[in-house]
């Protein structure tokens, strides 16, 4: 019960939410108040998205169980998407080989004729407006950043791959200077990709590769980011959404755990 309460603290059922209570804009204002010397660059007005033309596949690689918190958040996200007119389907792939899971999930999204894939790991906690907020950036690849579940705590987004101390921080002492931050690589626990990205990248899309200089392996998510950038795609992190994400384990791992 304590884990559920921790991860859901401040979240309301989407059915009970109203535009005056919790919207991305309200959350942005609340987050700004918590940060010191916060500056958020105003966005240029864009033409409204035609949600009737969007078909979203939520793709979840998982094992034999998922977290209750994740299930609750996903239910709220689906309700909100349908209220916005965003057609949304969920695909699970249950296995232990993550590279195979992600490859198969792309094909599942293609079978739906999806325009976008929202990648969500089954141990994530996220706001109900996550998909909507990421869509509004109109980027081919945009993600939320989150904290690892082991010491030393750090995040999974890097401004310079190979320099593993270049991870982005989103603690309360970190000001919001730009809502979007460009990175070279990020974990895929909360990422939106346009389906056309996979038309430009040769398979395999999600290999795991050995790095002799580090005597270590590079995960499928970072390898995907590297391949995407080689094809000219930019990778962006939503700083404000990232502050609303938790990585769920024995407790909800949040950004306050990362040392300044």
Buried (B, 14 or more C-beta within 10 A) or exposed (E): EEBBEBBBEEBEEBEEBEEEEBBBEBBBEBBBEEBEEEEBEEEEEEEEBEBEEBBBBBBBBBEEEBBEBBEBBBEBBBBBBEEBEBBBBBBBBEEEEBBBBBBBBBEBBBEBEBBBBBBBBBBBBBBBBBBBBBBBBEBBBBBBBBBBBEEEBBBBBBBEBEEEEBBBBBBEEBEBEEBBBEBBBBBBBBBBBBBEBBEEBEEBBBBBEEEEEEEEEBBBBBBBBBBBBEEEBBBBBBBBBBBBBBBBEEBBBBBEBBEE
